[in-house]
Structures are given as C-alpha cells and as structure tokens.
Amino acid sequence: MDADETDAQGTLLNLRDAAAALGLRPATVKQYILRGQLAALRVPHGTVTRLFVAHTEIARYRRASLGGQGWDDRRARVAKGPPAAEPGVH
C-alpha cells in the first residue's frame, strides 16, 4: 500500500488503534503485517518506521479471518460464554 492508495482506502489507523479495531494485541497485528497477512503503510519516523493500516484493510481482514461472520457476531458469542451443561451430565 502506498500514499496514493490511502485516498481510495480511507483513513489510516496507527498500530494500537488497528489492534483495538481487530480485538488483538498490537504485537499480534505487527506480526500479521510482517507476515503479509495484513497490508500496512510504512512511514519512516526518525530511526523507526511507523505502521498504519487502512479501515478498508481492517474490514477485509475481518471478512477473511472470521469467514464472513463479522466482529459483532463473534463478540456476542464470546460474551454469552460456553453453553450450559445438561442436567445430570458431569
């Protein structure tokens, strides 16, 4: 992804915000970027390189990784917890 693509793809999120949007740790998102699983814009900043991810890339990754279920559906299932045990079954 380069600077020309960002106009078409919308606003960019820094690594921490991208991780929050995906429900992951920033270190995990960085590994996905380094492995090529998640596209990012690399911006030199002094001696380090800052990483930014487009909103559309977040949406694409959600669809690909969740099989079209959507983050809200996944979050709702996790919030419900495991299914209750049947009576009499240990």
mmCIF file as gemmi writes it, N, C-alpha and C atoms, coordinates in Angstrom:
data_model
loop_
_atom_site.group_PDB
_atom_site.id
_atom_site.type_symbol
_atom_site.label_atom_id
_atom_site.label_alt_id
_atom_site.label_comp_id
_atom_site.label_asym_id
_atom_site.label_entity_id
_atom_site.label_seq_id
_atom_site.pdbx_PDB_ins_code
_atom_site.Cartn_x
_atom_site.Cartn_y
_atom_site.Cartn_z
_atom_site.occupancy
_atom_site.B_iso_or_equiv
_atom_site.pdbx_formal_charge
_atom_site.auth_seq_id
_atom_site.auth_asym_id
_atom_site.pdbx_PDB_model_num
ATOM 1 N N . MET Axp A 1 ? 0.856 -1.169 0 1 0 ? 1 A 1
ATOM 2 C CA . MET Axp A 1 ? 0 0 0 1 0 ? 1 A 1
ATOM 3 C C . MET Axp A 1 ? 0.898 1.226 0 1 0 ? 1 A 1
ATOM 4 N N . ASP Axp A 2 ? 0.603 2.209 -0.846 1 0 ? 2 A 1
ATOM 5 C CA . ASP Axp A 2 ? 1.395 3.425 -0.848 1 0 ? 2 A 1
ATOM 6 C C . ASP Axp A 2 ? 0.493 4.625 -0.574 1 0 ? 2 A 1
ATOM 7 N N . ALA Axp A 3 ? 1.076 5.806 -0.52 1 0 ? 3 A 1
ATOM 8 C CA . ALA Axp A 3 ? 0.332 7.007 -0.157 1 0 ? 3 A 1
ATOM 9 C C . ALA Axp A 3 ? -0.812 7.293 -1.124 1 0 ? 3 A 1
ATOM 10 N N . ASP Axp A 4 ? -0.652 6.964 -2.415 1 0 ? 4 A 1
ATOM 11 C CA . ASP Axp A 4 ? -1.722 7.201 -3.382 1 0 ? 4 A 1
ATOM 12 C C . ASP Axp A 4 ? -2.937 6.331 -3.111 1 0 ? 4 A 1
ATOM 13 N N . GLU Axp A 5 ? -2.715 5.15 -2.559 1 0 ? 5 A 1
ATOM 14 C CA . GLU Axp A 5 ? -3.814 4.24 -2.279 1 0 ? 5 A 1
ATOM 15 C C . GLU Axp A 5 ? -4.63 4.673 -1.075 1 0 ? 5 A 1
ATOM 16 N N . THR Axp A 6 ? -4.043 5.439 -0.163 1 0 ? 6 A 1
ATOM 17 C CA . THR Axp A 6 ? -4.752 5.79 1.056 1 0 ? 6 A 1
ATOM 18 C C . THR Axp A 6 ? -5.98 6.65 0.782 1 0 ? 6 A 1
ATOM 19 N N . ASP Axp A 7 ? -5.951 7.482 -0.255 1 0 ? 7 A 1
ATOM 20 C CA . ASP Axp A 7 ? -7.11 8.299 -0.581 1 0 ? 7 A 1
ATOM 21 C C . ASP Axp A 7 ? -8.307 7.425 -0.929 1 0 ? 7 A 1
ATOM 22 N N . ALA Axp A 8 ? -8.068 6.367 -1.676 1 0 ? 8 A 1
ATOM 23 C CA . ALA Axp A 8 ? -9.144 5.47 -2.074 1 0 ? 8 A 1
ATOM 24 C C . ALA Axp A 8 ? -9.57 4.562 -0.937 1 0 ? 8 A 1
ATOM 25 N N . GLN Axp A 9 ? -8.673 4.294 0.001 1 0 ? 9 A 1
ATOM 26 C CA . GLN Axp A 9 ? -8.977 3.338 1.057 1 0 ? 9 A 1
ATOM 27 C C . GLN Axp A 9 ? -9.472 3.986 2.343 1 0 ? 9 A 1
ATOM 28 N N . GLY Axp A 10 ? -9.479 5.275 2.437 1 0 ? 10 A 1
ATOM 29 C CA . GLY Axp A 10 ? -9.998 5.925 3.643 1 0 ? 10 A 1
ATOM 30 C C . GLY Axp A 10 ? -8.915 6.24 4.642 1 0 ? 10 A 1
ATOM 31 N N . THR Axp A 11 ? -9.36 6.544 5.842 1 0 ? 11 A 1
ATOM 32 C CA . THR Axp A 11 ? -8.44 6.957 6.886 1 0 ? 11 A 1
ATOM 33 C C . THR Axp A 11 ? -7.584 5.807 7.38 1 0 ? 11 A 1
ATOM 34 N N . LEU Axp A 12 ? -6.462 6.178 7.944 1 0 ? 12 A 1
ATOM 35 C CA . LEU Axp A 12 ? -5.495 5.204 8.433 1 0 ? 12 A 1
ATOM 36 C C . LEU Axp A 12 ? -5.532 5.137 9.953 1 0 ? 12 A 1
ATOM 37 N N . LEU Axp A 13 ? -5.263 3.953 10.477 1 0 ? 13 A 1
ATOM 38 C CA . LEU Axp A 13 ? -5.183 3.733 11.915 1 0 ? 13 A 1
ATOM 39 C C . LEU Axp A 13 ? -3.75 3.4 12.283 1 0 ? 13 A 1
ATOM 40 N N . ASN Axp A 14 ? -3.286 3.927 13.412 1 0 ? 14 A 1
ATOM 41 C CA . ASN Axp A 14 ? -1.959 3.521 13.87 1 0 ? 14 A 1
ATOM 42 C C . ASN Axp A 14 ? -2.05 2.082 14.382 1 0 ? 14 A 1
ATOM 43 N N . LEU Axp A 15 ? -0.931 1.505 14.731 1 0 ? 15 A 1
ATOM 44 C CA . LEU Axp A 15 ? -0.876 0.108 15.125 1 0 ? 15 A 1
ATOM 45 C C . LEU Axp A 15 ? -1.782 -0.191 16.321 1 0 ? 15 A 1
ATOM 46 N N . ARG Axp A 16 ? -1.76 0.677 17.315 1 0 ? 16 A 1
ATOM 47 C CA . ARG Axp A 16 ? -2.572 0.463 18.516 1 0 ? 16 A 1
ATOM 48 C C . ARG Axp A 16 ? -4.063 0.517 18.197 1 0 ? 16 A 1
ATOM 49 N N . ASP Axp A 17 ? -4.487 1.493 17.387 1 0 ? 17 A 1
ATOM 50 C CA . ASP Axp A 17 ? -5.9 1.604 17.039 1 0 ? 17 A 1
ATOM 51 C C . ASP Axp A 17 ? -6.352 0.461 16.134 1 0 ? 17 A 1
ATOM 52 N N . ALA Axp A 18 ? -5.477 0.021 15.236 1 0 ? 18 A 1
ATOM 53 C CA . ALA Axp A 18 ? -5.802 -1.117 14.373 1 0 ? 18 A 1
ATOM 54 C C . ALA Axp A 18 ? -5.979 -2.377 15.215 1 0 ? 18 A 1
ATOM 55 N N . ALA Axp A 19 ? -5.116 -2.549 16.205 1 0 ? 19 A 1
ATOM 56 C CA . ALA Axp A 19 ? -5.224 -3.708 17.094 1 0 ? 19 A 1
ATOM 57 C C . ALA Axp A 19 ? -6.545 -3.671 17.868 1 0 ? 19 A 1
ATOM 58 N N . ALA Axp A 20 ? -6.909 -2.5 18.366 1 0 ? 20 A 1
ATOM 59 C CA . ALA Axp A 20 ? -8.174 -2.376 19.09 1 0 ? 20 A 1
ATOM 60 C C . ALA Axp A 20 ? -9.359 -2.68 18.185 1 0 ? 20 A 1
ATOM 61 N N . ALA Axp A 21 ? -9.307 -2.224 16.943 1 0 ? 21 A 1
ATOM 62 C CA . ALA Axp A 21 ? -10.396 -2.472 15.999 1 0 ? 21 A 1
ATOM 63 C C . ALA Axp A 21 ? -10.549 -3.954 15.684 1 0 ? 21 A 1
ATOM 64 N N . LEU Axp A 22 ? -9.44 -4.684 15.732 1 0 ? 22 A 1
ATOM 65 C CA . LEU Axp A 22 ? -9.47 -6.119 15.437 1 0 ? 22 A 1
ATOM 66 C C . LEU Axp A 22 ? -9.617 -6.983 16.685 1 0 ? 22 A 1
ATOM 67 N N . GLY Axp A 23 ? -9.537 -6.363 17.857 1 0 ? 23 A 1
ATOM 68 C CA . GLY Axp A 23 ? -9.627 -7.124 19.099 1 0 ? 23 A 1
ATOM 69 C C . GLY Axp A 23 ? -8.368 -7.947 19.363 1 0 ? 23 A 1
ATOM 70 N N . LEU Axp A 24 ? -7.23 -7.42 18.914 1 0 ? 24 A 1
ATOM 71 C CA . LEU Axp A 24 ? -5.947 -8.111 19.061 1 0 ? 24 A 1
ATOM 72 C C . LEU Axp A 24 ? -4.945 -7.221 19.781 1 0 ? 24 A 1
ATOM 73 N N . ARG Axp A 25 ? -3.829 -7.793 20.171 1 0 ? 25 A 1
ATOM 74 C CA . ARG Axp A 25 ? -2.742 -7.009 20.75 1 0 ? 25 A 1
ATOM 75 C C . ARG Axp A 25 ? -1.947 -6.357 19.631 1 0 ? 25 A 1
ATOM 76 N N . PRO Axp A 26 ? -1.362 -5.17 19.876 1 0 ? 26 A 1
ATOM 77 C CA . PRO Axp A 26 ? -0.543 -4.519 18.854 1 0 ? 26 A 1
ATOM 78 C C . PRO Axp A 26 ? 0.589 -5.405 18.342 1 0 ? 26 A 1
ATOM 79 N N . ALA Axp A 27 ? 1.205 -6.192 19.207 1 0 ? 27 A 1
ATOM 80 C CA . ALA Axp A 27 ? 2.295 -7.078 18.775 1 0 ? 27 A 1
ATOM 81 C C . ALA Axp A 27 ? 1.788 -8.126 17.778 1 0 ? 27 A 1
ATOM 82 N N . THR Axp A 28 ? 0.571 -8.6 17.973 1 0 ? 28 A 1
ATOM 83 C CA . THR Axp A 28 ? -0.009 -9.583 17.056 1 0 ? 28 A 1
ATOM 84 C C . THR Axp A 28 ? -0.267 -8.95 15.699 1 0 ? 28 A 1
ATOM 85 N N . VAL Axp A 29 ? -0.818 -7.741 15.704 1 0 ? 29 A 1
ATOM 86 C CA . VAL Axp A 29 ? -1.082 -7.037 14.442 1 0 ? 29 A 1
ATOM 87 C C . VAL Axp A 29 ? 0.232 -6.79 13.706 1 0 ? 29 A 1
ATOM 88 N N . LYS Axp A 30 ? 1.27 -6.418 14.433 1 0 ? 30 A 1
ATOM 89 C CA . LYS Axp A 30 ? 2.57 -6.184 13.805 1 0 ? 30 A 1
ATOM 90 C C . LYS Axp A 30 ? 3.092 -7.464 13.151 1 0 ? 30 A 1
ATOM 91 N N . GLN Axp A 31 ? 2.93 -8.592 13.811 1 0 ? 31 A 1
ATOM 92 C CA . GLN Axp A 31 ? 3.357 -9.861 13.227 1 0 ? 31 A 1
ATOM 93 C C . GLN Axp A 31 ? 2.568 -10.176 11.96 1 0 ? 31 A 1
ATOM 94 N N . TYR Axp A 32 ? 1.253 -9.911 11.962 1 0 ? 32 A 1
ATOM 95 C CA . TYR Axp A 32 ? 0.432 -10.131 10.771 1 0 ? 32 A 1
ATOM 96 C C . TYR Axp A 32 ? 0.92 -9.254 9.617 1 0 ? 32 A 1
ATOM 97 N N . ILE Axp A 33 ? 1.315 -8.027 9.931 1 0 ? 33 A 1
ATOM 98 C CA . ILE Axp A 33 ? 1.833 -7.121 8.9 1 0 ? 33 A 1
ATOM 99 C C . ILE Axp A 33 ? 3.156 -7.654 8.356 1 0 ? 33 A 1
ATOM 100 N N . LEU Axp A 34 ? 4.058 -8.059 9.247 1 0 ? 34 A 1
ATOM 101 C CA . LEU Axp A 34 ? 5.363 -8.562 8.821 1 0 ? 34 A 1
ATOM 102 C C . LEU Axp A 34 ? 5.244 -9.842 7.997 1 0 ? 34 A 1
ATOM 103 N N . ARG Axp A 35 ? 4.223 -10.662 8.279 1 0 ? 35 A 1
ATOM 104 C CA . ARG Axp A 35 ? 3.998 -11.902 7.525 1 0 ? 35 A 1
ATOM 105 C C . ARG Axp A 35 ? 3.245 -11.664 6.218 1 0 ? 35 A 1
ATOM 106 N N . GLY Axp A 36 ? 2.726 -10.448 6.027 1 0 ? 36 A 1
ATOM 107 C CA . GLY Axp A 36 ? 1.977 -10.139 4.815 1 0 ? 36 A 1
ATOM 108 C C . GLY Axp A 36 ? 0.505 -10.492 4.896 1 0 ? 36 A 1
ATOM 109 N N . GLN Axp A 37 ? 0.017 -10.833 6.079 1 0 ? 37 A 1
ATOM 110 C CA . GLN Axp A 37 ? -1.391 -11.172 6.246 1 0 ? 37 A 1
ATOM 111 C C . GLN Axp A 37 ? -2.268 -9.922 6.315 1 0 ? 37 A 1
ATOM 112 N N . LEU Axp A 38 ? -1.674 -8.793 6.642 1 0 ? 38 A 1
ATOM 113 C CA . LEU Axp A 38 ? -2.381 -7.534 6.797 1 0 ? 38 A 1
ATOM 114 C C . LEU Axp A 38 ? -1.539 -6.451 6.12 1 0 ? 38 A 1
ATOM 115 N N . ALA Axp A 39 ? -2.133 -5.729 5.178 1 0 ? 39 A 1
ATOM 116 C CA . ALA Axp A 39 ? -1.397 -4.675 4.464 1 0 ? 39 A 1
ATOM 117 C C . ALA Axp A 39 ? -1.278 -3.429 5.34 1 0 ? 39 A 1
ATOM 118 N N . ALA Axp A 40 ? -0.133 -2.779 5.256 1 0 ? 40 A 1
ATOM 119 C CA . ALA Axp A 40 ? 0.093 -1.578 6.057 1 0 ? 40 A 1
ATOM 120 C C . ALA Axp A 40 ? 0.959 -0.592 5.287 1 0 ? 40 A 1
ATOM 121 N N . LEU Axp A 41 ? 0.828 0.655 5.665 1 0 ? 41 A 1
ATOM 122 C CA . LEU Axp A 41 ? 1.663 1.724 5.124 1 0 ? 41 A 1
ATOM 123 C C . LEU Axp A 41 ? 2.807 1.935 6.103 1 0 ? 41 A 1
ATOM 124 N N . ARG Axp A 42 ? 4.025 1.872 5.618 1 0 ? 42 A 1
ATOM 125 C CA . ARG Axp A 42 ? 5.205 2.073 6.458 1 0 ? 42 A 1
ATOM 126 C C . ARG Axp A 42 ? 5.706 3.493 6.264 1 0 ? 42 A 1
ATOM 127 N N . VAL Axp A 43 ? 5.806 4.241 7.364 1 0 ? 43 A 1
ATOM 128 C CA . VAL Axp A 43 ? 6.224 5.638 7.303 1 0 ? 43 A 1
ATOM 129 C C . VAL Axp A 43 ? 7.47 5.818 8.165 1 0 ? 43 A 1
ATOM 130 N N . PRO Axp A 44 ? 8.603 6.177 7.541 1 0 ? 44 A 1
ATOM 131 C CA . PRO Axp A 44 ? 9.817 6.42 8.329 1 0 ? 44 A 1
ATOM 132 C C . PRO Axp A 44 ? 9.598 7.602 9.281 1 0 ? 44 A 1
ATOM 133 N N . HIS Axp A 45 ? 10.036 7.422 10.517 1 0 ? 45 A 1
ATOM 134 C CA . HIS Axp A 45 ? 9.9 8.464 11.532 1 0 ? 45 A 1
ATOM 135 C C . HIS Axp A 45 ? 11.165 8.434 12.38 1 0 ? 45 A 1
ATOM 136 N N . GLY Axp A 46 ? 12.144 9.216 11.972 1 0 ? 46 A 1
ATOM 137 C CA . GLY Axp A 46 ? 13.434 9.203 12.66 1 0 ? 46 A 1
ATOM 138 C C . GLY Axp A 46 ? 14.139 7.881 12.407 1 0 ? 46 A 1
ATOM 139 N N . THR Axp A 47 ? 14.488 7.188 13.482 1 0 ? 47 A 1
ATOM 140 C CA . THR Axp A 47 ? 15.19 5.914 13.349 1 0 ? 47 A 1
ATOM 141 C C . THR Axp A 47 ? 14.246 4.713 13.318 1 0 ? 47 A 1
ATOM 142 N N . VAL Axp A 48 ? 12.946 4.957 13.447 1 0 ? 48 A 1
ATOM 143 C CA . VAL Axp A 48 ? 11.967 3.863 13.434 1 0 ? 48 A 1
ATOM 144 C C . VAL Axp A 48 ? 11.017 4.025 12.25 1 0 ? 48 A 1
ATOM 145 N N . THR Axp A 49 ? 10.277 2.996 11.984 1 0 ? 49 A 1
ATOM 146 C CA . THR Axp A 49 ? 9.253 3.045 10.948 1 0 ? 49 A 1
ATOM 147 C C . THR Axp A 49 ? 7.903 2.849 11.62 1 0 ? 49 A 1
ATOM 148 N N . ARG Axp A 50 ? 6.997 3.777 11.399 1 0 ? 50 A 1
ATOM 149 C CA . ARG Axp A 50 ? 5.653 3.665 11.972 1 0 ? 50 A 1
ATOM 150 C C . ARG Axp A 50 ? 4.76 2.947 10.977 1 0 ? 50 A 1
ATOM 151 N N . LEU Axp A 51 ? 3.837 2.144 11.504 1 0 ? 51 A 1
ATOM 152 C CA . LEU Axp A 51 ? 2.935 1.362 10.677 1 0 ? 51 A 1
ATOM 153 C C . LEU Axp A 51 ? 1.512 1.898 10.802 1 0 ? 51 A 1
ATOM 154 N N . PHE Axp A 52 ? 0.83 2.006 9.652 1 0 ? 52 A 1
ATOM 155 C CA . PHE Axp A 52 ? -0.56 2.455 9.624 1 0 ? 52 A 1
ATOM 156 C C . PHE Axp A 52 ? -1.371 1.492 8.773 1 0 ? 52 A 1
ATOM 157 N N . VAL Axp A 53 ? -2.603 1.219 9.2 1 0 ? 53 A 1
ATOM 158 C CA . VAL Axp A 53 ? -3.484 0.287 8.493 1 0 ? 53 A 1
ATOM 159 C C . VAL Axp A 53 ? -4.763 1.029 8.106 1 0 ? 53 A 1
ATOM 160 N N . ALA Axp A 54 ? -5.2 0.847 6.857 1 0 ? 54 A 1
ATOM 161 C CA . ALA Axp A 54 ? -6.426 1.494 6.376 1 0 ? 54 A 1
ATOM 162 C C . ALA Axp A 54 ? -7.655 0.789 6.943 1 0 ? 54 A 1
ATOM 163 N N . HIS Axp A 55 ? -8.734 1.57 7.145 1 0 ? 55 A 1
ATOM 164 C CA . HIS Axp A 55 ? -10.007 0.998 7.617 1 0 ? 55 A 1
ATOM 165 C C . HIS Axp A 55 ? -10.483 -0.111 6.689 1 0 ? 55 A 1
ATOM 166 N N . THR Axp A 56 ? -10.316 0.066 5.395 1 0 ? 56 A 1
ATOM 167 C CA . THR Axp A 56 ? -10.772 -0.952 4.451 1 0 ? 56 A 1
ATOM 168 C C . THR Axp A 56 ? -9.969 -2.245 4.595 1 0 ? 56 A 1
ATOM 169 N N . GLU Axp A 57 ? -8.702 -2.136 4.971 1 0 ? 57 A 1
ATOM 170 C CA . GLU Axp A 57 ? -7.886 -3.33 5.196 1 0 ? 57 A 1
ATOM 171 C C . GLU Axp A 57 ? -8.354 -4.052 6.456 1 0 ? 57 A 1
ATOM 172 N N . ILE Axp A 58 ? -8.756 -3.294 7.464 1 0 ? 58 A 1
ATOM 173 C CA . ILE Axp A 58 ? -9.305 -3.89 8.688 1 0 ? 58 A 1
ATOM 174 C C . ILE Axp A 58 ? -10.565 -4.686 8.329 1 0 ? 58 A 1
ATOM 175 N N . ALA Axp A 59 ? -11.442 -4.075 7.536 1 0 ? 59 A 1
ATOM 176 C CA . ALA Axp A 59 ? -12.682 -4.747 7.129 1 0 ? 59 A 1
ATOM 177 C C . ALA Axp A 59 ? -12.376 -5.993 6.296 1 0 ? 59 A 1
ATOM 178 N N . ARG Axp A 60 ? -11.418 -5.903 5.375 1 0 ? 60 A 1
ATOM 179 C CA . ARG Axp A 60 ? -11.049 -7.053 4.554 1 0 ? 60 A 1
ATOM 180 C C . ARG Axp A 60 ? -10.52 -8.19 5.414 1 0 ? 60 A 1
ATOM 181 N N . TYR Axp A 61 ? -9.668 -7.855 6.378 1 0 ? 61 A 1
ATOM 182 C CA . TYR Axp A 61 ? -9.093 -8.88 7.236 1 0 ? 61 A 1
ATOM 183 C C . TYR Axp A 61 ? -10.165 -9.538 8.094 1 0 ? 61 A 1
ATOM 184 N N . ARG Axp A 62 ? -11.098 -8.74 8.618 1 0 ? 62 A 1
ATOM 185 C CA . ARG Axp A 62 ? -12.198 -9.314 9.406 1 0 ? 62 A 1
ATOM 186 C C . ARG Axp A 62 ? -12.98 -10.333 8.588 1 0 ? 62 A 1
ATOM 187 N N . ARG Axp A 63 ? -13.336 -9.945 7.35 1 0 ? 63 A 1
ATOM 188 C CA . ARG Axp A 63 ? -14.09 -10.863 6.489 1 0 ? 63 A 1
ATOM 189 C C . ARG Axp A 63 ? -13.302 -12.135 6.231 1 0 ? 63 A 1
ATOM 190 N N . ALA Axp A 64 ? -12.02 -11.999 5.946 1 0 ? 64 A 1
ATOM 191 C CA . ALA Axp A 64 ? -11.182 -13.153 5.62 1 0 ? 64 A 1
ATOM 192 C C . ALA Axp A 64 ? -10.956 -14.048 6.839 1 0 ? 64 A 1
ATOM 193 N N . SER Axp A 65 ? -10.681 -13.449 7.986 1 0 ? 65 A 1
ATOM 194 C CA . SER Axp A 65 ? -10.322 -14.239 9.156 1 0 ? 65 A 1
ATOM 195 C C . SER Axp A 65 ? -11.531 -14.791 9.902 1 0 ? 65 A 1
ATOM 196 N N . LEU Axp A 66 ? -12.664 -14.11 9.808 1 0 ? 66 A 1
ATOM 197 C CA . LEU Axp A 66 ? -13.847 -14.567 10.524 1 0 ? 66 A 1
ATOM 198 C C . LEU Axp A 66 ? -14.819 -15.311 9.62 1 0 ? 66 A 1
ATOM 199 N N . GLY Axp A 67 ? -14.469 -15.495 8.363 1 0 ? 67 A 1
ATOM 200 C CA . GLY Axp A 67 ? -15.324 -16.24 7.457 1 0 ? 67 A 1
ATOM 201 C C . GLY Axp A 67 ? -16.658 -15.567 7.206 1 0 ? 67 A 1
ATOM 202 N N . GLY Axp A 68 ? -16.689 -14.244 7.219 1 0 ? 68 A 1
ATOM 203 C CA . GLY Axp A 68 ? -17.914 -13.518 6.948 1 0 ? 68 A 1
ATOM 204 C C . GLY Axp A 68 ? -18.847 -13.4 8.139 1 0 ? 68 A 1
ATOM 205 N N . GLN Axp A 69 ? -18.444 -13.885 9.312 1 0 ? 69 A 1
ATOM 206 C CA . GLN Axp A 69 ? -19.307 -13.829 10.482 1 0 ? 69 A 1
ATOM 207 C C . GLN Axp A 69 ? -19.456 -12.408 11.005 1 0 ? 69 A 1
ATOM 208 N N . GLY Axp A 70 ? -18.404 -11.636 10.899 1 0 ? 70 A 1
ATOM 209 C CA . GLY Axp A 70 ? -18.44 -10.268 11.41 1 0 ? 70 A 1
ATOM 210 C C . GLY Axp A 70 ? -17.988 -10.208 12.853 1 0 ? 70 A 1
ATOM 211 N N . TRP Axp A 71 ? -17.322 -9.135 13.191 1 0 ? 71 A 1
ATOM 212 C CA . TRP Axp A 71 ? -16.761 -8.966 14.532 1 0 ? 71 A 1
ATOM 213 C C . TRP Axp A 71 ? -17.858 -8.893 15.581 1 0 ? 71 A 1
ATOM 214 N N . ASP Axp A 72 ? -18.962 -8.189 15.317 1 0 ? 72 A 1
ATOM 215 C CA . ASP Axp A 72 ? -20.018 -8.05 16.311 1 0 ? 72 A 1
ATOM 216 C C . ASP Axp A 72 ? -20.637 -9.398 16.656 1 0 ? 72 A 1
ATOM 217 N N . ASP Axp A 73 ? -20.844 -10.262 15.659 1 0 ? 73 A 1
ATOM 218 C CA . ASP Axp A 73 ? -21.394 -11.588 15.912 1 0 ? 73 A 1
ATOM 219 C C . ASP Axp A 73 ? -20.445 -12.406 16.776 1 0 ? 73 A 1
ATOM 220 N N . ARG Axp A 74 ? -19.155 -12.332 16.469 1 0 ? 74 A 1
ATOM 221 C CA . ARG Axp A 74 ? -18.161 -13.077 17.238 1 0 ? 74 A 1
ATOM 222 C C . ARG Axp A 74 ? -18.123 -12.57 18.678 1 0 ? 74 A 1
ATOM 223 N N . ARG Axp A 75 ? -18.158 -11.258 18.849 1 0 ? 75 A 1
ATOM 224 C CA . ARG Axp A 75 ? -18.112 -10.672 20.182 1 0 ? 75 A 1
ATOM 225 C C . ARG Axp A 75 ? -19.342 -11.103 20.987 1 0 ? 75 A 1
ATOM 226 N N . ALA Axp A 76 ? -20.511 -11.154 20.365 1 0 ? 76 A 1
ATOM 227 C CA . ALA Axp A 76 ? -21.738 -11.545 21.051 1 0 ? 76 A 1
ATOM 228 C C . ALA Axp A 76 ? -21.649 -12.999 21.517 1 0 ? 76 A 1
ATOM 229 N N . ARG Axp A 77 ? -21.11 -13.886 20.681 1 0 ? 77 A 1
ATOM 230 C CA . ARG Axp A 77 ? -20.983 -15.294 21.056 1 0 ? 77 A 1
ATOM 231 C C . ARG Axp A 77 ? -20.02 -15.46 22.219 1 0 ? 77 A 1
ATOM 232 N N . VAL Axp A 78 ? -18.929 -14.714 22.222 1 0 ? 78 A 1
ATOM 233 C CA . VAL Axp A 78 ? -17.942 -14.812 23.299 1 0 ? 78 A 1
ATOM 234 C C . VAL Axp A 78 ? -18.54 -14.29 24.596 1 0 ? 78 A 1
ATOM 235 N N . ALA Axp A 79 ? -19.34 -13.221 24.524 1 0 ? 79 A 1
ATOM 236 C CA . ALA Axp A 79 ? -19.937 -12.626 25.719 1 0 ? 79 A 1
ATOM 237 C C . ALA Axp A 79 ? -20.937 -13.579 26.384 1 0 ? 79 A 1
ATOM 238 N N . LYS Axp A 80 ? -21.597 -14.422 25.591 1 0 ? 80 A 1
ATOM 239 C CA . LYS Axp A 80 ? -22.56 -15.358 26.143 1 0 ? 80 A 1
ATOM 240 C C . LYS Axp A 80 ? -21.891 -16.434 26.984 1 0 ? 80 A 1
ATOM 241 N N . GLY Axp A 81 ? -20.651 -16.757 26.659 1 0 ? 81 A 1
ATOM 242 C CA . GLY Axp A 81 ? -19.929 -17.787 27.39 1 0 ? 81 A 1
ATOM 243 C C . GLY Axp A 81 ? -20.218 -19.164 26.831 1 0 ? 81 A 1
ATOM 244 N N . PRO Axp A 82 ? -19.645 -20.185 27.475 1 0 ? 82 A 1
ATOM 245 C CA . PRO Axp A 82 ? -19.85 -21.548 26.974 1 0 ? 82 A 1
ATOM 246 C C . PRO Axp A 82 ? -21.286 -22.005 27.216 1 0 ? 82 A 1
ATOM 247 N N . PRO Axp A 83 ? -21.764 -22.97 26.436 1 0 ? 83 A 1
ATOM 248 C CA . PRO Axp A 83 ? -23.111 -23.47 26.646 1 0 ? 83 A 1
ATOM 249 C C . PRO Axp A 83 ? -23.229 -24.143 28.005 1 0 ? 83 A 1
ATOM 250 N N . ALA Axp A 84 ? -24.412 -24.063 28.597 1 0 ? 84 A 1
ATOM 251 C CA . ALA Axp A 84 ? -24.646 -24.668 29.905 1 0 ? 84 A 1
ATOM 252 C C . ALA Axp A 84 ? -24.648 -26.189 29.784 1 0 ? 84 A 1
ATOM 253 N N . ALA Axp A 85 ? -24.159 -26.842 30.82 1 0 ? 85 A 1
ATOM 254 C CA . ALA Axp A 85 ? -24.13 -28.31 30.83 1 0 ? 85 A 1
ATOM 255 C C . ALA Axp A 85 ? -25.551 -28.837 31.001 1 0 ? 85 A 1
ATOM 256 N N . GLU Axp A 86 ? -25.798 -29.995 30.406 1 0 ? 86 A 1
ATOM 257 C CA . GLU Axp A 86 ? -27.116 -30.611 30.536 1 0 ? 86 A 1
ATOM 258 C C . GLU Axp A 86 ? -27.265 -31.165 31.936 1 0 ? 86 A 1
ATOM 259 N N . PRO Axp A 87 ? -28.48 -31.131 32.498 1 0 ? 87 A 1
ATOM 260 C CA . PRO Axp A 87 ? -28.694 -31.68 33.853 1 0 ? 87 A 1
ATOM 261 C C . PRO Axp A 87 ? -28.347 -33.168 33.888 1 0 ? 87 A 1
ATOM 262 N N . GLY Axp A 88 ? -27.691 -33.581 34.94 1 0 ? 88 A 1
ATOM 263 C CA . GLY Axp A 88 ? -27.343 -34.979 35.104 1 0 ? 88 A 1
ATOM 264 C C . GLY Axp A 88 ? -26.081 -35.398 34.386 1 0 ? 88 A 1
ATOM 265 N N . VAL Axp A 89 ? -25.459 -34.522 33.604 1 0 ? 89 A 1
ATOM 266 C CA . VAL Axp A 89 ? -24.228 -34.848 32.9 1 0 ? 89 A 1
ATOM 267 C C . VAL Axp A 89 ? -23.075 -34.176 33.612 1 0 ? 89 A 1
ATOM 268 N N . HIS Axp A 90 ? -22.044 -34.962 33.927 1 0 ? 90 A 1
ATOM 269 C CA . HIS Axp A 90 ? -20.892 -34.395 34.641 1 0 ? 90 A 1
ATOM 270 C C . HIS Axp A 90 ? -19.711 -34.315 33.76 1 0 ? 90 A 1
